[in-house]
């Protein structure tokens, strides 16, 4: 009986030479034999401990390593939470409202008013939809995009650009939003030369803006799951080619996971930082200090985008794309 079992194990091990079943069987057979020997009972416990150390401890260590990596990834996933498409102030999905039927009817009415060239009515309806979405802590880039179109048709250039910018924050990869934003910006009065940026900075923003922060977060989670699969293969599979493949694939997936999370954090930070604004008046004076009696530096016109550097009461310290800095009244701009 025992001989037949060993023959079966030898045939199995001949198909997988690196597998240690034969060594396991021999050790167990030695331990069982020694347990019934009259003069070797004192070595019984020692033999069992030896079997445990040789066969189970390595797998236990690998399992603990795998669990540790899994816990670290879970902690990172919790920190990179997927948030709704929202803006702190005032997407291609519909706004979430208490009643989906009412929301759909309101959107259809707004679209019908836009097609009928009743842009003011369309603006009113879209603003109501956005207000409802804000009450539910969700609003879509598509609503801001449609509202921007209505404002543009109604010759309210500043508000149109503001809505396009907000839509772009929620969905930076949407080509239609970018096209309409550039088209509207070409209608502005100011022509400001942009200061040269580093190639790497432009490349980083270009790749980052392919997806939104939520999409990058989901991508990072997918890469992490694939990375866990590679770790499991490397730790528990004994085939040499499988371990090599899992090792190099795991390195690549780990780097991709880190990159996706960096892009997600950067997108989320830009959306919540809110350090940009649009000039909303026909002409806004930029002064040397936060005082109406200070010297005037230059003048900005409706639709121009500025970066907010500092705040002082009802004044913003701003910077324009060419690097010039000055103070503008808060009432003349609206934060994106």
Secondary structure, 3 states (H helix, E strand, C coil): CHHHHHHHHHHHHHHCCCCCHHHHHHHHHHHHHHHHCCCCHHHHHHHHHHHHHHHCHHHHHHHHHHHHHHHHHHHHHHHCCCCCCCCCCCCCCCCCCCCHHHHHHHHHHHHHHHHCCCHHHHHHHHHHHHHHHHHCCCCCHHHHHHHHHHHHHCCCHHHHHHHHHHHHHHCCCCHHHHHHHHHHHCCCCCCCCCCCCCHHHHHHHHHHCCCCHHHHHHHHHHHHHHHHHHHHHHHHCCCHHHHHHHHHHHHHHHHHHHHHHHHHHHHHHHHHHCCEEEECCCEEEEECCCCCCCCEEEEEECCCEEEEEEEECCEEEEECCCCCEEEEEHHHEEEC
